[in-house]
Amino acid sequence: MEKRSKEREKEVLKLWEQAKTEECYLEHADSVPVIRFHAFDGIDFVNAAFSTRFGGISTGYLSSLNLGFGRGDSEETVSENYRLFCESIGVLPEYLVLSDQVHHTEIAVVTEKDTCKEMVAKKLQGIDGLMTDRANVCLATSYADCVPLFFADPVERVVAASHSGWRGTVAKMGAKTVHKMQEQFGCEKKNIIAVIGPSICQECYEVSQDVMNALKEQYSEEQMKEIVYCSSKEEADKKKYQLNLWKANALQLKEAGLLKENIHISGICTCCNSKLLFSHRASKGKRGNLNGFISLLD
């Protein structure tokens, strides 16, 4: 058992060496690995974390820390995986808030009444963004290439997490989260710190003309030059493009009023690092789910 544990730790560290960036660091490589973000290091009452594929009890293509219900695991296995990860980050599973994400822009302000309590389950339906000002209410959102957006206001003591794939990015999910933090809690844009979490990079993310057309409705011609380039020579309606979701989200957060120095891109690609992280594209849909977690401490 100890030998297998050492071998797994060695594998995790090797994969992390390939994936790591200056914005992130790894904790607990010997048990249940946790990705942390330096952007939040100076805020001692914010607990933000991101999972990897390691440290759980799932098997096969879901190995081993699958945090997605409905991916092929039993509910008992997924619940145990949540328990293991929560233990690794110092959160009680009953304090989690989970939602059924649908690639829209509905944002819920949550409190203790929305937490899982005795059973880990997605109590909220049709919600892609969560925010709270309550300590020990942990916002948990799911990913496997889409962009996790984490927010913290250290002045008003508010945290938020939003799920932003290409549809969410086109619909300005990040900007809407910032505006909701302002409206609901009186947050000032200059105080909000944002992290664009592990997700698919531009070189791995090929999109078609319909996505390009949708982006053009929301981004200027100059901005489009920054976030996309053509990667094929086919006829217009068959062309393929490489989309930079990280840059697209960073641009909209800056446009929403966040300070440039408060917008952080983790720079870790789920698809490039699919042995460390679950990736929908890399696995052609045969995968588990990663999760982002953010909460306020007492």
N, C-alpha and C positions, 0 to 999 in steps of 0.2 A: 504493500500500500504506500509506504513512504517513498519507495523508488518511483512508483507511478506518479506520485505527487511532485517529486523533484523533476521528472521528465516533462510533466505538464507545465510547471513553472518555467522551465528552460524554453519550452516552445512558445509560451506567452511572451516572454521577454524578447525572444528572437523576432516574433511577429510585431511586437511593439516597436522594436528598433527600426523596422521598416516603415512603420506608420506614423511615428511620433512627429510632432511639430513643436515649435517654441511656445505655442499657445496652450498646450495640454501636458498633463503628466499622468502617470499610472500609479495606482495604489493597489496593494493586496494581490500582487501577481502570484503569490503562493497559495491563494485560496479562491476568493471570488473577485476577480479583477474589476477595478473601478477607474474610469477615465474622469479626470478632474480638469477644470479650466482655471488658468492663472488669473483671468479677468476678475474672478470672484474671490481671490485669495485675501484681498484686503477687507472683505466684509465678513466679520467673524460670525454673524448671525444668519448667513446664507449657506445652505447645504445643497450644492448642485453636483450632479453626477450623471454619467452615461455608462451603459452596460456594454459588455463584449459578448462573444459567443461562449465564453468559458465560465466554469464555476457552478453549473447546474446539474440536473439529473436527466435531462432529455437525451434521447439516443438518435442514431441515424442522421438524416440530413438536418434534424432539429438540434443536434448536439452543440453545446450541452445546456446553455442557459437561454432557452426559448421563453420569451415573455409575452408570446402572442396566443390568445385563445382562438380556437378555430383554425389553427395551422396544422393540426394532426395529432397534437398531444392531448392527453387526458387533462381535465380541469385540475385534478389533484396534482399532477406533475407541474403544470404551469404555476399553480398556487405555491408549491414548494420552491420553485425557482424564484418567485417573488420574495418569499420569506428569506431565502439565502442571500439574495442581493440586498434586501433591506437591512439584514443583519450586518452586511459588509459596510453599509453607509450610515448605520446608526439611526435607522428609521423603523418604526413599528408598522407592519403591513396593514393593520387596521386604520392607520392614518392616511393611507393612499387615497387619491382621487383619480379614477380612471374613466375615460369616455370612449364612446364608439365614434372614431374619427371617420369623416366621410368626404374629405377634400373640399370642404366649404369653409366659411369664415365665421361661423358662430362661435362666440367667446362667452364662457360662463364664469361669473364671479362666484367662487365656492367658499364654503365654510365647513365646520365640523359635521354638519348634517349631510354633506355629500361624500364623506369618507366611507371606505369599504366596511369598516367595523369588523364584524365576525367573519366575513367571507370576501376574499379578493375577487372583485367582479366589476364590470363596466356599468356603473349605475347611471351615467349620463349618456344620452343618445344624441347623435348628430352634432357633436361638439368637437371642434378642432383647436380651440384655445381655452386655457384655464388661467385664472389669476386669483390671488388671495392676499389678505393682509393678516391672516391668522397663523400664529405659530403652530408648528407640528401638523399642519395640513400639507401633505406632500403631493405635489402635482406630478403625475406620471403620464407621459405621452409616448406613443409607439412609432417605430421607424424601421425602414430597411432599404433606404436610399433617399427618401424625402428629407427635407431640411428641418432639423429641430431649431427652434428659436427660443432662447432663454433670456429672460429680462429680470433685472433687479434694480429697485430704487432704494438705495441705502438711507435716504433721508426720510421718506414716508414709510419705509419698511414694507415694501410690496414686492412680490415675485410673480412672474407669469411664464407660461410655456405655450408655444404655438407650433402647430404642425403645418409645414408649408412645402408641398410638392409644386409642380409647375402650375397647377390650377390655383393653388393658394398664393403662389408668387404673383401670378397675373392679377389675382383679386386683391393684392396688397395686404395679405394677412398680417405681415409684420407691422405695417403702418397702422392698421386697424387695432392691433394690440396696444401700440403706443397710445393711440387716441383714447382707447378704453381705459387705460391706466390713468390718463389725465382726467377723464370725465368721472370715473368712479372714485378715485382716491386722491385727486388733486396733485398727481405727480407732475413735476416739472421736467420737461424734455432734457434739459441740460444735466439732470441727475441720473437719468436712466442708463444703465449699462446693459449692453446686449451681446450675446454670444451666438454665432451661427455654428451649430454643432456638426458632428460627423455626418456626412451625407455624400451623395455622388458628385464627382468632380466633372469639370467641363469635358475633359478628354474621354470620359466614359459615358457621357450623357448625350446620346444622339436623339434628336427630335425631328419631327416632320413639319411640313409647311403649315399645317393647321395650328400648331403650337406657335410658330413664328408669327402667324397672322394675329393670334390672340395677344402676343407680347407687344406687337406694334401698336395695339390700341392703348397700351398703358405706359410704354416707354418711348422716349424721344428718339429721333434718328441717331443722335450722338450717343445716347445711352445704349442703343441696340448694338453699336459698334463695339462697345465695351463688354457686352454679355453674350454675344453669339457670333459664330462665323460659319460659313458654308463649308461642308466637308465632302461634297460630291459634285459631279458635273452633269447630272441628269437634267431633264426638262424641268421647268419651273415647279410644276405641281408634284414632282417626284424627288425634288432635292432634299438632302438631309443636312441638318445643322447641328453644331455642338453648342449646347447651352450651359452657361455658367450661372447656376442657381445661387452660388455663394455671392458673386458680384451683384446679381440682380437684387437679392435681398438686402445686401449692404447699401446699394444705391437708394432703395426705397426707405430704408431706416434713416439714412442721412437726409433724404427729402422730407421725412416726417419730423425732422428737427433734432435728432440725436447728434451729439458731438462726434466727429470723426474718430477721435481717440477713444470713444466709448463703444465703438462697434468692433467686435473681435471675430475674426473668421478662424475657426479651429484648424481648417486645412487638412482634415483627415478624410480620405475618400473611402466610403463603404465598399465600393466596387473594386477598387485597386487592392483593398485589404480584406477580401471576402473570407479569408481563413481566420481572421480575427473578429470580423464583424459580419452580420447577416446583410446580404445584398440581393435585392429582387432581380436586378439585371444580371448579375454574375451567375445566379443560380437558376435563372429562367423561371422564377416564381416558386421554386421548391426550397423554402427557407422558413426560418423562425423570425421572431421579432426582437429588435433591440428596444430599449426604453431610455428616455431621458427622465430625470427626477430633479425637482427643485423644491425646496421648502425653507421656511423661516424657523430658526431655532429660538427658544425662549431666551 
